Amino acid sequence: MRHSRLRPLAALAGSLVTTAALACPDCPTARVVKASVVGSDFWNHLVMVTVPFLLIGSLSALLYRVGLPRDEPEAGP
Protein backbone atom coordinates (compact mmCIF):
# COMPACT_ATOMS: atom_id res chain seq x y z
CA MET A 1 0.00 0.00 0.00
CA ARG A 2 2.85 2.34 0.79
CA HIS A 3 4.48 2.06 -2.64
CA SER A 4 1.24 2.74 -4.49
CA ARG A 5 1.08 6.25 -3.03
CA LEU A 6 4.78 7.02 -3.45
CA ARG A 7 4.92 7.00 -7.26
CA PRO A 8 2.18 9.59 -7.88
CA LEU A 9 3.64 11.85 -5.21
CA ALA A 10 7.10 11.59 -6.76
CA ALA A 11 5.69 12.38 -10.21
CA LEU A 12 3.80 15.38 -8.83
CA ALA A 13 6.85 16.71 -6.99
CA GLY A 14 9.01 16.25 -10.08
CA SER A 15 6.58 18.09 -12.31
CA LEU A 16 6.29 20.98 -9.83
CA VAL A 17 10.07 21.35 -9.60
CA THR A 18 10.59 21.29 -13.37
CA THR A 19 7.86 23.83 -14.04
CA ALA A 20 9.33 26.18 -11.43
CA ALA A 21 12.82 25.76 -12.88
CA LEU A 22 11.65 26.54 -16.42
CA ALA A 23 9.46 29.46 -15.40
CA CYS A 24 11.74 32.37 -16.30
CA PRO A 25 14.90 31.48 -18.21
CA ASP A 26 15.51 35.07 -19.33
CA CYS A 27 14.34 37.24 -16.44
CA PRO A 28 16.77 39.78 -14.90
CA THR A 29 17.53 37.56 -11.93
CA ALA A 30 18.36 34.65 -14.22
CA ARG A 31 20.73 36.86 -16.21
CA VAL A 32 22.57 37.87 -13.03
CA VAL A 33 22.89 34.25 -11.91
CA LYS A 34 24.10 33.12 -15.35
CA ALA A 35 26.66 35.92 -15.40
CA SER A 36 27.95 34.98 -11.95
CA VAL A 37 28.12 31.25 -12.70
CA VAL A 38 29.57 31.50 -16.20
CA GLY A 39 31.82 34.46 -15.49
CA SER A 40 35.42 35.13 -16.32
CA ASP A 41 36.72 32.56 -13.82
CA PHE A 42 34.46 29.74 -15.03
CA TRP A 43 37.15 27.83 -16.90
CA ASN A 44 39.65 28.18 -14.07
CA HIS A 45 37.17 26.76 -11.58
CA LEU A 46 36.14 23.99 -13.96
CA VAL A 47 39.77 22.93 -14.46
CA MET A 48 40.46 22.98 -10.72
CA VAL A 49 37.45 20.73 -10.12
CA THR A 50 38.10 18.22 -12.91
CA VAL A 51 41.90 17.84 -12.82
CA PRO A 52 42.04 15.83 -9.56
CA PHE A 53 39.49 13.35 -10.93
CA LEU A 54 41.39 13.05 -14.21
CA LEU A 55 44.68 12.48 -12.40
CA ILE A 56 43.28 9.88 -10.03
CA GLY A 57 41.43 8.16 -12.88
CA SER A 58 44.46 8.03 -15.16
CA LEU A 59 46.71 6.83 -12.34
CA SER A 60 44.19 4.12 -11.46
CA ALA A 61 43.95 3.05 -15.10
CA LEU A 62 47.74 2.93 -15.38
CA LEU A 63 48.09 0.84 -12.23
CA TYR A 64 45.34 -1.49 -13.40
CA ARG A 65 46.99 -1.85 -16.80
CA VAL A 66 50.48 -2.47 -15.40
CA GLY A 67 49.26 -4.60 -12.52
CA LEU A 68 51.07 -5.67 -9.42
CA PRO A 69 53.70 -8.39 -9.52
CA ARG A 70 52.37 -11.75 -8.44
CA ASP A 71 54.10 -13.71 -5.74
CA GLU A 72 55.26 -16.96 -7.26
CA PRO A 73 55.32 -19.96 -4.91
CA GLU A 74 58.78 -21.33 -4.26
CA ALA A 75 59.64 -24.50 -6.12
CA GLY A 76 60.23 -27.35 -3.67
CA PRO A 77 62.73 -30.22 -4.13
C-alpha positions as CSV (number, residue, x, y, z in Angstrom):
1,M,0.0,0.0,0.0
2,R,2.9,2.3,0.8
3,H,4.5,2.1,-2.6
4,S,1.2,2.7,-4.5
5,R,1.1,6.3,-3.0
6,L,4.8,7.0,-3.5
7,R,4.9,7.0,-7.3
8,P,2.2,9.6,-7.9
9,L,3.6,11.9,-5.2
10,A,7.1,11.6,-6.8
11,A,5.7,12.4,-10.2
12,L,3.8,15.4,-8.8
13,A,6.9,16.7,-7.0
14,G,9.0,16.2,-10.1
15,S,6.6,18.1,-12.3
16,L,6.3,21.0,-9.8
17,V,10.1,21.4,-9.6
18,T,10.6,21.3,-13.4
19,T,7.9,23.8,-14.0
20,A,9.3,26.2,-11.4
21,A,12.8,25.8,-12.9
22,L,11.7,26.5,-16.4
23,A,9.5,29.5,-15.4
24,C,11.7,32.4,-16.3
25,P,14.9,31.5,-18.2
26,D,15.5,35.1,-19.3
27,C,14.3,37.2,-16.4
28,P,16.8,39.8,-14.9
29,T,17.5,37.6,-11.9
30,A,18.4,34.6,-14.2
31,R,20.7,36.9,-16.2
32,V,22.6,37.9,-13.0
33,V,22.9,34.3,-11.9
34,K,24.1,33.1,-15.4
35,A,26.7,35.9,-15.4
36,S,28.0,35.0,-12.0
37,V,28.1,31.3,-12.7
38,V,29.6,31.5,-16.2
39,G,31.8,34.5,-15.5
40,S,35.4,35.1,-16.3
41,D,36.7,32.6,-13.8
42,F,34.5,29.7,-15.0
43,W,37.1,27.8,-16.9
44,N,39.6,28.2,-14.1
45,H,37.2,26.8,-11.6
46,L,36.1,24.0,-14.0
47,V,39.8,22.9,-14.5
48,M,40.5,23.0,-10.7
49,V,37.5,20.7,-10.1
50,T,38.1,18.2,-12.9
51,V,41.9,17.8,-12.8
52,P,42.0,15.8,-9.6
53,F,39.5,13.4,-10.9
54,L,41.4,13.1,-14.2
55,L,44.7,12.5,-12.4
56,I,43.3,9.9,-10.0
57,G,41.4,8.2,-12.9
58,S,44.5,8.0,-15.2
59,L,46.7,6.8,-12.3
60,S,44.2,4.1,-11.5
61,A,43.9,3.0,-15.1
62,L,47.7,2.9,-15.4
63,L,48.1,0.8,-12.2
64,Y,45.3,-1.5,-13.4
65,R,47.0,-1.8,-16.8
66,V,50.5,-2.5,-15.4
67,G,49.3,-4.6,-12.5
68,L,51.1,-5.7,-9.4
69,P,53.7,-8.4,-9.5
70,R,52.4,-11.7,-8.4
71,D,54.1,-13.7,-5.7
72,E,55.3,-17.0,-7.3
73,P,55.3,-20.0,-4.9
74,E,58.8,-21.3,-4.3
75,A,59.6,-24.5,-6.1
76,G,60.2,-27.3,-3.7
77,P,62.7,-30.2,-4.1
